[in-house]
Amino acid sequence: ILRFGKFNRIAGPGLYCCIPFAEYAAIHVDQRITTASFSAEAALTADLVPVDVDAILFWMVWDAEKACLEVENYPKAVLRSAQTAMRDAIGQLNPADISRRRKQIDRDLEDILGKKCEQWGVTVISVEIRDIMIPKELQDALSKEAQAERERNARIILAEVEKDISEMLMDASEVYAGDADAMKLRTMHLAYESVEKSGGTLVVPSAFSEGFVEGGAEKAAREGHQA
């Protein structure tokens, strides 16, 4: 309430009295939590790509005196500050980073707006980004880039697996190179597995089969001798 144009007092909710022609209520302030939607249209990113961002601002007035005297229209001032802070935050990021860092952007905006609006008696509770609209032609490019990145990662994983397998095969070859009978037994085992899985018949040349028999007999004789 102002008296002769100067601040006099704050009247709480309910009835209040004013001196006629001397006092009047300059503004009625709602101190409940208020929600307001705002947008940053055609905001330029770090690589000069225009994007549209919609967000919701949750705020409340905690000091009615400051809200009335420190700024002419505090709701408009809060929204304008939110739009400016949003544009500044978007201007420091690339389009792909905006979606990944949405929560971080919300927290940064809360800190910036909280410090700025505090001098107006306003508290910014939270800022939540609702939608990020990227130009359609850029959406296709980002999709292709993401697909290429996934294919690259898949190829890297496959190459690492092949490297591990090759190292294991080298170790196995060294073991088989030192024991010809073990190599023959391994060959017999592979042949057996192929027949078992396919359910067919394996035709083995006579010389090859004799090697199997000789290798198996020598192996068995040696194991029996050692026992």
N, C-alpha and C positions, 0 to 999 in steps of 0.2 A: 504494500500500500504506500503510495506517494502522498506527501503533504507539500502543497505548493511546488510540485514538480521535483521534490527531493525525496529520496528513500526515507521512510519512517519506520516501518515494521513489516513483519510477515504474519498474516492471519492464517491460522490453521483451518482445517475443514470444519464446516458448521457455520453458525451465524457470526457475523462480525459487523461492527458499526464504523461508519465514516462520518467525519464532520462535513456537512454540506458546503459545497463550493471551495473547500480547503483540501479535502482528501478524496482520493479515488483509487480504485483497484487497477493497477497498471497491467497486470497479466494474471491469468489463472494457470497454475503449473500442475500438471499431472505427474505425480512422483511414482507411478507404477512402471513396471518394465514395459518398454515400447519396442515394437518390431517395425522395421522399415526395410523395404527392398530397394536396392540401388544397382546400377549397372555401369560398366565401363565399356562403352561402345567404340569399336574400331581402335582399341588400345594397341599400340605398337609394341611388339616384343623386342628382345635384344637383337634379333636378326631382321627387324623391320617388317614383321608379318602382322597384319591387323587381326585381332581376335576380339570377340564379344564375351564378356564375363558378367554373369548375374550372381548376386549375393544378397544375403539377409543380414541386417545389423540389429543386434539386441542391445539396448541402452536404456538408461534411466537418469532422472535428475535427482541428485542428492543434496544440492544447495540451490534453493529457489532464488535466493538473492543474487548469486552470481549469474544464474541463467537469465535473469531479467536485466541486470545492469551491465554485465561484461560483454554481451553480444546482442545485436538487434533482434535476430530471429534464430534462436538456438536450434530448432529442428532442422531448418535449412542449412545452417552452418555445419551441423553434424554430418548431414548427407553429403554436402560438398566436400568436406574433409575426407569422408570415406571414399568417394570417387577418386579424389586426387591421390590418396594413399594407394588405392588399388592400381591406378595407372602406373605409379612409380614402381610398385612391386612387380607388375607384369613386364615393365620395360627392362628389368634386370634378368629375365629368364627367356629361354627358348620355348617354342610351343610344346615340345615333347616334355619339358621339365614342369610345365604348369600343372598337368594332371598328376604327375608323380609327386609333386611337392605341394599339393593342395592344402593339406593340414598345416604344413609349415607356413604357407602364405597366410592362412587364417590366424595363426599365432603372431606372426609379424605385424599384421594389420591391427590386431588387438593391442599390441604394445604401442604402436605408433599413434593410433587414435586415442588410446587411454591417456597418454602423456599430453596430447594436444587438447583434448576435450576436458581434461581435469580443471583447467583454468576457467572453464565456463560453468563449473558445477555439475558436469555431466560425467557419468561413468559408463564406459563401453564394456558390456559384459562379454559379448562374443561376436565374432564375424564368421559366417558360414557361406562358402561358395556353393551355389546351386548348380550352375551350368557353365560350361566352357564351350563356346561355339567357334570352331576353326573353319576357315574357307574349305569348300569341298575339294578343290584341286589339291590343297595341301594335305587333306585327309588321305587321299590316295597315295601321295608320296610318303607320308608317315607309315601307312600300312605296308607299302613295299619295303621301306627301310626296316621295319620291325621283322618282316618275313625273312629278309636277307640276313638280319642279325641272328635269328633263330637257326637258319640253315648253316650259318658260319659256326655257331656253337656246336651244332650236331656233327659237323665235319671234324671239328677239333676233338670232340669226345671220341669219335670213331677212330681218328688217327692215334690217339693215346691208347685205345684198346688194342689196336693192331700192333703198336710198339710193344706193349706188354706181352702179347701173344708171341711175337717174334723172339723176344728175349727168352721166353719159356721154351720155345722150340729149339733155340740155340743150345740151351742147357740140356735139353733132352737128346739132341744130336750128339753132344759130347759123351753122354752116358752110353748111347747105342754104339758110338764109334769104338768104344773100348771093349765092347762085348758083342761079338757077331751073333751068338746064340740068343741073346736078349732081343736083338733086332729081328731075328727070325720068328721068335715067339710073339713079338709085337705085330709082325705081319700076319701071323695066323690069327691073332685076336681081332685085328681089323677085318680080316676076311670073314670071320665068324659073325661079327656084328653086322656086316653088310647083308649076309644071308639071313640072319635072324630078323632084321627089320623088314627086309623086302619079302621074305617068305619064299624066295626063289632058290635056284640051284647055282652053285658056283663051280665053274669048269676051270680046273687048274692044270697046267701043263705037267707032264710026267716029271721033267727035271725039277720043276718048282716044287712039286709034291715030295720028291725024294729029299730035297733040301729041308722041307718041313720035318720029315720023319727023322732024318739024320740029326738035325739040330735038336729035335725034341728028345731023341734017344741019348745023345751026348749030354744034354742038360740033365736028364733024369739020372744017367749014370754018375755024373759028377756030383749031383746032390746026394745020391745014395752013398757014394764013397765018403763024402764029407760027413754024413750022418754016422 
